[in-house]
Amino acid sequence: MTVILLVRHGETDWLGEKLAGRLPDIHLNAKGRANAELLSAMLQPLSLAAVYSSPLERAMETAEPTARASGKSIVRCELLQEVDFGDLAGKVFSDLREMDLWKLVHSSPEEVRYPGGETLVEAQARAVRVVEDIHAQYETGTIALFTHSDTIRLAVAHFLQMPLAAYHALVTDPASVSVLYYAKKAIHLGGLNLPAGSLLKVKPE
């Protein structure tokens, strides 16, 4: 059995204010750095087989303490990128909520292509692919994937066979861990939105 940990990056100063998207140079703030250390302590007892991360700074910075403690190098993985919000990246949420497109994201996300970016269908396919690709490399073991909220929620929604429009109902807070158990061809959700520093136990292989 493969255990895949989907870890959302820690807090930044953009949280709840602006849509960071794939913009560069957005770093963890003090709380985000503290939670990255809590995540490291939380995951260290699991004897990680590998540590993967989105290439964005906030994800890499969250992964660094865990990689250091586990003696692993971080594998930068483009498939773990944030959703490509295209021209919407950098906009404040108060303005986004007034846009018809943003309202459509929440009512009929399967119809949305972000201007200059990707569709949510494409983003979900990418999120699913990275889980399946990593499972193909590791028949057993626990692997940590440091990534972004929508990437996690889209993947979990797929494996729970939820309609795309329902993925908004899933919650993944900053520095939270969601757990997928991958046995043969079946994937089971072992935990969702577990906060940094909580006790994390995984099923025996």
N, C-alpha and C positions, 0 to 999 in steps of 0.2 A: 504493500500500500504506500502511496505517495501522499504526503501531507503538504498542501500548498497554503502558505500564509500570505494573504493579501493585506498589505500594510499601507495605510494612507499616510502620506507625509505629515510632518508636524505643522504647527501654526505659523503663519506669516502675518505681516502687518496688512496684507491685502484681504485677509479673511473677512467675508461678509460685506466688504466695501466695493471691491473691483473684481472683475473677471480676469484672473491671471492668465488662463489659457497656457499657451506655449511661449509666452514672453520670457526672455532671459533675465538673469540678475535679480530674481525674486528669491530672497533668502529667508531662512527660519529666523523668527524673532527669539527673544530670550525664553519665552514659554515653549516655543517649538524645539529649541535646543535642549531644554530640560526634559521634555517628553521623549526626545530621541534617546537620551540616556536611560530613561525608564523603560523604553522599548528594548533596549539592549539587555538590561537586567532581566526583563520578562522572557526574552527569547533565548538567552544564553543556555539555560538548562536543556534545551531541545536538541543540542548537537547538530546544528544546521549543516546540511550537505552543500548548500550554496546560497549566495545572497545576490539577487538581481535588483536592478533599479532603473527606473526611468532616468534619462539623461538630464532632466531639469534639476537645477541646483537644489531646490527645496526637497526633492526626493533623495538625491545623492547625500545631502547633509543629514537627512534622517537615517539613512542606511549606514553611514560611516561608523557610528559607535557599535552597532551590531556586527558589522563586518570585522572591525578591529577586535572585538571581544571573542568572536568565533574563529579568528585566524584565517578568514576568507577574504579574497579580493572581490570587490564589487564588480559584477558583470553588468555593463551598461547595455540596456535593451530598449531599442526604439519602439518595440511593440507595446511597451509599458507607458508610453507617452500619454500625456493628457489629451483629451478630445481636442481636435483642431477646430477651435472656434473662429478661425479666420479673422475677418474684420471686426468681430465683436470683442476680441481680446483687448483688455485695457479699459473697457467701458465700465462705468459705475453701475451697480445693480439697480439703483433707483431709476436710471434711464432705461435699462434693459427691460424692466418690468412693464414699461409703457409701450414696448414694441409688439406689433402683431406677431412677428416671428417668434419672440420669446414666449408668448402665450401659446402658440402652436407647439412649441417644444413640450409643453406640459399637457396638451390635449391630444395631439397626434404626432408624437416624436418620429414615427416612421416616415413622415412626409418631409422632414426638415433636412435641408442642407445648409450649413452655416456659410454665409457669403465669404468666398475665398478660402473655405475650409472643407471639412468632410461631413458626411451624413452620420447620424447616430447609428444607422444600420451598419455602416462601414466601421465605425468605432467599436461597436459591439463585436463584430466579426474579428477585429484585431485583438480585442481583449480575450475572446474565447481561444483564438489561435495561440496566444502566448501560453495560456495554461496547458493546452493540449501539447504544444511543442515541448514544454518543460517536462511534462509527464512522460513524454516519449524518451526523454534523456535519462530520467530517474525513475526506475521501476519501484524503488523504495526510497525512504528518507524524507526529511523535512526541508523544504525550500522556502525562503522568504523573498517575496516580491514587493518592493517598495514602489508605490505608484500613486494614483490620484483617485479622488472620490468617484467620478463618473466611470472611470475605467473599471473600478471594483464593482460598482453597482450594476453596470451593464453585463459584466461576466457572471455575477451571481444570479441576476435575473434570467440569463440564458440557461444556466445549469438547474435552476428551479423551475424551468419551463413557464416562466411568467411572461405575459405579453409585454412588448417593449414599453408601452405606455405606463406599465405598472412599476417600472424601475425607480421612479421618483419616490415610491413608498419606502424604499430601502434607505437606511441611514448609515453613513460611514463618517464618523467625526474625525477631526485631525488626530493623528497618532493613534488610530484604532487598528485592530487586527481582526480580520475575518478569515475563517478556517474552512478549507475545502479538503475533504478526504476523497482521494482518487483511488478506487479499488477496481481493478480490471477496467471495464468500460463504464462503470457507474460512478458518479460524483455525488457526494453527500455534503451538505452544509453542516459543519461542526460548530460554528459560532459566527456571530455577526456583530461588528462594531464593539469588540471587546476593548475597553480603555487601556491605555498604556499603564503598566504597573500592576495590572490585575493578574491573578493566578491563571496560567494557561497550561492545560494538560491536553495531550493528544493521545489518540487511541494507539495501542501497541500495534506494530506491524504484523 
